[in-house]
Amino acid sequence: MAFALQSKARALNIKLAPSKLYYGPRWIVLGVNNVCNLHCKMCDVGTKNTTTNFAQNLVGTHPMNMPLDLFKTIIDQTKAYAPNAKIGYAFTEPLVYPHLLESLEYADGQNMFTAVTTNALNLKKHADNLSKVGLDELYISLDGLQETHNFIRGHKSSFQRAIEGIEAVLKTRNAPKIGIYCVVTNWNQDELGAFAEYFQQFPLKELAFMHANFTSQTIADEHNKLWFDKYPATVSNLDEFNPETYDLDKLWSEIEKVKRIKSGFPIHFAPELHDKSLLNTFYKHPEVFIGKGCSDVFNNLMIKSDGSVIPAHGRCYNLKVGNIYEQSLKDIWNSTSFSEFRKDLRKSGGYLPACSRCCSAF
């Protein structure tokens, strides 16, 4: 009952006064480092294109690793201002963050919920300690079965090492809940059903297929005609990935296979596209919006390794809305630039043109 009332209050706040939020964030997303140990073909960081908004949000700050003192400051302020917020280690690859275990232990000591998003290349060696330091949930990104995943990630044994890590974690006492997340690409479009079947052997929290997030040059150009001065957009995640190469008949057949699986855990797609025409719209007509608009900007914020804060997470605009070294978390949450951005989104119907294929827009 209490959660339902809070949700209604939040929705009313967003509708009537989007520039002034009377509640705290639900997620504090941390860019704990600026390095990745794989080379994903559908990611600007993996293809070494550092000029895009996406890459700048992930690897554009210094120092390379978030100082432990800064991390502790973030936890202390979150505990004081938004004690129910969840802490997400997200970018770029948290399992190579040198302060990983000490920071998780500190957060656990403050009774904060923690989640780590990882490619799981180094998971096996951390398995025992992740359970001991109180990690709540582990989100593992895998892009297909062994041959496909290893090709996409540019590493000959990344899939095998991830599976070994999952098995090691599940053997530990007080193991964190595990979710598997797979980006749907032209390289794995013909094995989604087999992928979902393979993971039925594990007691997962969920398995999710994420339709690819990207910004085409055409969309960026149209966006910048309206918003370049405030929220400039760039092409994103299209160096090696090409939405035009999908076989949508084959992909739709695989989606139907997944839907028929009697799974021991939830399986879903983001977004859920309920007929093949919507699949065509998503990949071939990115100018058409799918979804009701961005909700993450009203619930999340991301803090980079230098203390700077941007809206929502790494896929958002490279808009600095504050810095933890200069302002409190409470002040940043309703800072002038953050509030104006939320207001502009609401006035524009929930999203701006370059938001059309961001995961927060669905």
Disulfide bonds with the S-S distance in Angstrom:
none
